[in-house]
Amino acid sequence: MIDLRTLREDPDRLRASQRARGEDDSVVDTLLDLDERRRSALTSFESLRAEQKSMGKSVSKAQGEEKAALLQRAKELAGQVKAAESEAEKLGAELDEVLQTVPNIVEEGAPPGGEDDYVVLETHGEPRTFDFEPKDHLELGEALGAIDMERGAKVSGSRFFFLKGVGARLQLGLLNMAMQQAIEAGFTPMITPVLVKPETMQGTGFHVAHDKEIYRLPEDDLYLVGTSEVSLAGYHAQEILDAGDLPLRYAGWSSCFRREAGSYGKDTRGIIRVHQFDKVEMFSYVRPEDAHEEHQRLLGWEKEMLAKIEVPYRVIDTAAGDLGMSAARKFDCEAWIPTQGRYRELTSTSNCTEFQARRLAVRYRDKDGKPQHLATLNGTLATTRWIVAILENHQQADGSVVVPQALRPYVGLDVLEPAK
């Protein structure tokens, strides 16, 4: 949620952010109007309430006709106080409802535009030149006995799959390597809930009433998370943290669930775009003034992991219109996928500034002991999709796949051989 003080002091900043995202900037005027009317109603209520309290003292001292007149005025005041309070509450609810729909203010320097308007910041490694016709990850995975889409569809439907044998070992090894790196960097490892309450989902920045990506269990009013970011963002909801404990860094391991609504016909082959996958997610709570540097640290840890799997990749600065609700700035790392001849996202790291903390009421005490909202950030450290890049980039002519050196201790194999 955006800061109302920032809105009042610099409304043009939000207008510019909305335009950069391709959103309607007239919402700024709507917010300013509601905020002014709400504050006016509150002032009226407080003034009437003060008069009502003063009136009570006068009535107790008055007699005769004077007392009767004061009692009549007190009765009128009671109605006016109730009406003013009701009006302030109504306007406050309207203001909050609109605020819930307004995305975070884009960080200065983020590219304007939509999904295709990203800026490439850096590129690492060169795409491999094959002296044979490379196979895609599904053909390799099936030959290795690692991926079973057919039985996944039989059991659960389209976009579900089984990882088995070396496929399961590869994913477990990858996620364990990610978790070990996170622990060495000072993160607290977490196994997080995958079902959360609506206020947790909404507080993180997802619109539960309209987001078609989210799986919902209506009978229980619970939601399946698409990332452990949701659970970790809600971990300290309604708390005031000790400033001396910051930064707080958590690494969450969870299964993730996405309906992939609107993706009909896209990436239907293999495990690039599926309904369920596993992920290790970094999540940081920091002072707002430290958020920019923390964002660079998260990106650095992602690059460290990508170096370990030895695949070519690039880092992009995501355009404002593709940031999502909560992010003020987002960097994606995309790995080269040989059979597609293009880069595909493997990691994403977002600086959400104080946006989520305001919605979830997560604060810390500053040096003067005053509660302040802190900043939250998140970043992917490994997911199931990484298997795609590993299989395709490290395949051999005989259908085997060389396991990257750093990953071998976690997988227990140097080479994945085709199943007999």
Buried (B, 14 or more C-beta within 10 A) or exposed (E): BBBBEEBEEEBEBBBBBBBBBBBEBEBBEBBBEBBEBBBBBBEBBBEBBEBBEEBEEEBEEBEEEEBEEBEEBBEEBEEBBEBBBEBBBEBBEBBEEEBBEBBBBBBEEBBBBEEEBBEEEEBBBEBBEEEEEBBBBBBBBBBBBBBBBEEBEEEEEEBBBBBBBBBEBBBBBBBBBBBBBBEEBEBEEBEBBBBBBBBBBBBBBBEBEEBEEBBBEEEEEBBBBBBBBBBBBBBBBEEBBEBEEBBBBBBBBBBBBBBBEEEEEEBBEBBBBBBBBBBBBBBBBBBBEBBBEBBEBBBEBBBEBBBBBBBBBBBBBBBBBBBBBBBBBBBBBBBBBBBBEEBBBBBBBBBBBBBBBBBBBBBBBEEEEEEBBBBBBBBBBBBBBBBBBBBBBBBBEEBBBBBBEBBBEBBEBEEBBBEE
